[in-house]
Amino acid sequence: MKRLFFLFSLLIACVLTAVCAEKPVEYFSVGNPIKYCGDKYYFAWSSNPVDHYFVQEYLPEGETFDNYKRMFTVSVLMVNLNPVDAIKAKMAELDERKKNDPVTNYLVAENDGDYILEFLVSDSNGDEMNCVELDIHYYSQKQIFGRKVSVLYFYSERAYGDDITPFIKSIPEKRAKLYEGMTKLDLMPKFERK
């Protein structure tokens, strides 16, 4: 089971850095655009790296993966992975990251059996910080084709260069809105039967 948790975390990490030049395949439907906290996110990228794992990423109009500021992701792992176990695996990954990224920090909240993991990570070049990323993960279980599956809704927001310090200072005042936005999402991944 630990291997499965590690695989789930590793696949998420790989997806975040990948960019696809081909037209993306829509593996499941959750609406396009996705509306989150008053903003619209349009389908921009997808991956199906293994048979039972699907990822779709959405960007605001006009943004690209090269230097995005906001992104929304929906991931579906077609296994019965309890949200507590999924979040523990991600927390272990973040604890490991802390050894090399002093900005890394996280908070956990629970919502009727689902879990929110908020975390902050950074990218630096020596002593100079290039980018800071705030992520809000919402771990949930859903029924798809009559079986429980693990679904992750994921909001990412970045700041670069001189915008980093004001961005970090703004996080506490927007936290409640971001959490509430996740709990009010009405997104159910719909797959076509083959």
C-alpha positions as CSV (number, residue, x, y, z in Angstrom):
1,M,0.0,0.0,0.0
2,K,2.9,2.4,0.7
3,R,4.1,1.8,-2.8
4,L,0.7,3.0,-4.1
5,F,0.8,6.2,-2.0
6,F,4.3,6.9,-3.3
7,L,3.2,6.3,-6.9
8,F,0.3,8.7,-6.4
9,S,2.6,11.4,-5.0
10,L,5.2,10.8,-7.7
11,L,2.7,11.0,-10.5
12,I,1.3,14.3,-9.2
13,A,4.8,15.8,-9.0
14,C,5.6,14.6,-12.5
15,V,2.4,16.1,-13.9
16,L,3.1,19.5,-12.4
17,T,6.3,19.9,-14.4
18,A,5.2,18.4,-17.7
19,V,4.1,20.3,-20.7
20,C,2.4,18.8,-23.7
21,A,2.7,20.2,-27.2
22,E,-0.1,18.0,-28.7
23,K,-3.8,18.7,-28.4
24,P,-4.9,17.3,-25.0
25,V,-7.4,14.4,-24.7
26,E,-10.3,15.0,-22.4
27,Y,-10.4,11.7,-20.5
28,F,-13.4,12.7,-18.4
29,S,-15.8,15.6,-18.2
30,V,-16.0,18.0,-15.2
31,G,-17.2,21.1,-17.2
32,N,-15.2,23.5,-19.2
33,P,-14.6,26.1,-17.9
34,I,-14.3,25.1,-14.2
35,K,-15.5,27.9,-12.0
36,Y,-13.5,28.3,-8.8
37,C,-13.6,31.3,-6.4
38,G,-15.1,33.5,-9.1
39,D,-12.6,32.7,-11.8
40,K,-12.8,30.5,-14.9
41,Y,-10.3,27.8,-15.8
42,Y,-10.2,26.3,-19.3
43,F,-9.1,22.8,-20.2
44,A,-5.5,23.0,-21.4
45,W,-3.6,19.7,-20.7
46,S,-4.2,16.0,-19.8
47,S,-2.3,12.9,-19.1
48,N,-3.0,9.2,-18.6
49,P,0.4,8.0,-17.5
50,V,-0.9,4.6,-16.3
51,D,-4.2,2.7,-17.0
52,H,-5.9,3.7,-13.7
53,Y,-4.7,7.3,-13.3
54,F,-6.0,10.4,-15.2
55,V,-5.0,14.1,-14.8
56,Q,-6.5,17.2,-16.5
57,E,-5.3,20.7,-16.0
58,Y,-7.1,24.0,-16.6
59,L,-5.8,27.5,-17.0
60,P,-7.4,31.0,-17.0
61,E,-7.8,32.5,-20.5
62,G,-4.5,33.9,-21.8
63,E,-2.2,32.0,-19.4
64,T,0.3,29.4,-20.5
65,F,2.2,26.7,-18.6
66,D,5.5,28.5,-19.2
67,N,4.8,31.2,-16.6
68,Y,1.3,30.6,-15.2
69,K,0.0,32.4,-12.1
70,R,-3.0,30.2,-11.5
71,M,-4.0,26.7,-12.5
72,F,-6.7,24.2,-11.5
73,T,-6.2,20.4,-11.8
74,V,-8.5,17.4,-11.4
75,S,-6.9,14.0,-10.9
76,V,-8.7,10.7,-10.7
77,L,-7.0,7.5,-9.4
78,M,-9.2,4.6,-10.1
79,V,-8.4,2.8,-6.8
80,N,-10.1,3.0,-3.4
81,L,-7.6,5.2,-1.6
82,N,-8.8,6.8,1.6
83,P,-8.4,10.6,1.7
84,V,-6.5,10.3,5.0
85,D,-4.0,7.9,3.5
86,A,-3.6,10.1,0.4
87,I,-3.0,13.2,2.4
88,K,-0.5,11.4,4.7
89,A,1.5,10.4,1.6
90,K,1.6,14.0,0.4
91,M,2.6,15.3,3.8
92,A,5.5,12.8,4.0
93,E,6.6,14.1,0.6
94,L,6.5,17.7,1.8
95,D,8.4,16.8,5.0
96,E,11.1,15.4,2.8
97,R,11.1,18.5,0.6
98,K,11.5,20.7,3.7
99,K,15.1,19.5,4.0
100,N,16.0,21.4,0.8
101,D,13.3,24.0,0.6
102,P,13.0,26.1,3.8
103,V,9.8,27.8,2.5
104,T,7.9,24.5,2.4
105,N,5.1,24.5,5.0
106,Y,1.6,23.0,5.1
107,L,-1.8,23.0,6.9
108,V,-4.5,20.4,7.0
109,A,-8.3,20.8,7.4
110,E,-11.1,18.3,7.4
111,N,-14.5,18.6,5.7
112,D,-17.0,15.8,6.3
113,G,-14.5,13.0,5.6
114,D,-12.7,14.9,2.8
115,Y,-9.4,16.7,3.5
116,I,-7.8,20.0,2.4
117,L,-4.1,20.2,2.3
118,E,-2.7,23.7,1.9
119,F,1.0,24.0,1.2
120,L,3.7,26.4,0.1
121,V,6.8,25.5,-1.8
122,S,9.5,27.5,-3.6
123,D,12.0,27.3,-6.4
124,S,15.4,29.1,-5.9
125,N,18.6,29.7,-7.8
126,G,21.2,29.7,-5.1
127,D,20.2,32.4,-2.6
128,E,17.7,34.0,-5.0
129,M,14.1,32.8,-4.9
130,N,12.6,32.6,-8.4
131,C,9.1,31.4,-7.6
132,V,6.7,30.6,-4.7
133,E,3.7,28.3,-5.2
134,L,0.6,28.0,-3.0
135,D,-1.3,24.8,-3.5
136,I,-4.7,23.8,-2.2
137,H,-5.4,20.1,-2.5
138,Y,-8.9,18.7,-1.8
139,Y,-8.9,14.9,-1.4
140,S,-12.2,13.1,-1.8
141,Q,-13.7,9.7,-2.6
142,K,-16.3,9.4,-5.3
143,Q,-18.3,6.6,-6.9
144,I,-17.4,6.0,-10.6
145,F,-18.8,2.9,-12.4
146,G,-20.1,1.6,-9.0
147,R,-16.7,1.6,-7.2
148,K,-14.9,4.0,-4.9
149,V,-12.1,6.0,-6.5
150,S,-9.8,8.7,-5.2
151,V,-10.3,12.2,-6.6
152,L,-8.0,15.2,-6.1
153,Y,-9.1,18.8,-6.9
154,F,-6.1,21.0,-6.9
155,Y,-5.7,24.8,-7.1
156,S,-2.2,26.3,-7.7
157,E,-1.2,29.9,-7.5
158,R,2.3,31.3,-8.2
159,A,4.3,34.5,-7.7
160,Y,7.6,35.4,-9.3
161,G,10.4,37.8,-8.4
162,D,9.3,41.0,-6.7
163,D,5.8,39.7,-6.3
164,I,6.8,36.9,-3.9
165,T,6.8,38.8,-0.6
166,P,3.4,40.5,-1.1
167,F,2.0,37.2,-2.3
168,I,3.2,35.3,0.8
169,K,1.7,38.1,3.0
170,S,-1.6,37.9,1.2
171,I,-2.2,34.1,1.9
172,P,-3.8,34.4,5.4
173,E,-6.5,36.8,4.2
174,K,-7.5,34.7,1.2
175,R,-7.3,31.3,2.9
176,A,-10.9,31.1,4.0
177,K,-12.2,31.9,0.5
178,L,-9.9,29.3,-1.1
179,Y,-11.0,26.6,1.4
180,E,-14.7,27.5,1.0
181,G,-14.3,27.4,-2.8
182,M,-13.1,23.8,-2.6
183,T,-15.9,22.7,-0.3
184,K,-18.5,24.2,-2.6
185,L,-17.2,22.7,-5.8
186,D,-19.8,20.6,-7.6
187,L,-17.4,18.6,-9.8
188,M,-18.0,15.0,-10.6
189,P,-15.6,13.4,-13.1
190,K,-17.7,11.7,-15.8
191,F,-16.1,9.0,-17.9
192,E,-17.7,7.5,-21.0
193,R,-18.0,3.7,-20.8
194,K,-16.0,1.8,-23.4
